[in-house]
Amino acid sequence: MKPTVAPFPATRLRRNRQSASLRALTRQHSFSVDDLIWPVFVMDGTDDETPVASMPGVTRKTVDRVAKAAIEAQTLGIPAICLFPYTGMEARTEDCAMAWDPNNLTNQAIRAIKDAAPDIAIMTDIALDPYNINGHDGFVENGEIVNDRTVEALVKMALAQADAGADILGPSDMMDGRIAAIRHALETEKHQNVTILSYTAKYASAFYGPFRDAVGASSALTGDKNTYQMDPGNSDEALRLVERDLSEGADMIMVKPGMPYLDVCRRVKDAFGVPTFAYQVSGEYAMLQAAVQNGWLNDEQVMMESLLAFKRAGCDGVLTYFAPAAAKILNR
Ligand code: PBG
């Protein structure tokens, strides 16, 4: 017997794609300016900025320039800016004391931004790597990155940032117990409204290379971060980490890197339904920009498509170096 073939398709899914208006009407996910957190590199000096070679379009900025950038970001409607200090070898010590100095670069920048652009939320990074002589996120004793002594230092760093006026603390160190310790300190030191966006599922990734150049960590780092950052082969562990960080007092959680870990974003969002962010890290930015510079990809299209992917994967927002460029397009 000959198979019977229907004279027309039973379902025409192309009907909803036939015009821009029907596509707009039936589109499930969209990306908005409200979804952006802009990571910015702060350096010493005044009225100056230097390009980061491996991140075309990104510069390290002096504190006054960071304040100007914050005004621009606020005007564009970007809800938050995230600070990372550039530190040379001279700022790095064994005891990492600069990390909790009320006058370190991050804390200077927090105060300058609060003055210049009071409505933008300020996020920080909590980890010892900018000030550690060996580039690690924690203290190193006999080759081991020690956990509990590091957490005590991270608490001091967190309090210094909260004192300076930070709105969102971002512990990126991956030590165990740091969220509980920081939350407890914030509560006891009258910073109960300071939020914690935990770098919860942070993988030991090769995509951080350009960032380590941008902050001056590449030459300092000895060895790798595999004993504290997550193994790229794991995703169940991400759920254990999210559960742990939420129970310890995190308000929002992050998956990092972003594009190679969208499966983790989706699992986390489905399992917990809490504010979930992804970090489109330096290497992701660098690879897209490299292709754009070669004329192999269209810059605006590839940028916006990459950002939309995070929303489709369940994220509420994205830390991305594309933030100002994306905001300009979204505001058109
Ligand atoms: C360090 C930190 C890193 C990034 C953010 N905070 C690098 C690392 O863990 O070595 C990477 C961000 C990026 O690549 O854009 N605590």
Boltz pocket constraint, residues with backbone or C-beta under 6 A from the ligand:
constraints:
  - pocket:
      binder: B
      contacts: [[A, 125], [A, 126], [A, 127], [A, 129], [A, 137], [A, 172], [A, 173], [A, 207], [A, 208], [A, 209], [A, 210], [A, 211], [A, 212], [A, 225], [A, 280], [A, 281], [A, 282], [A, 283]]
      max_distance: 6.0
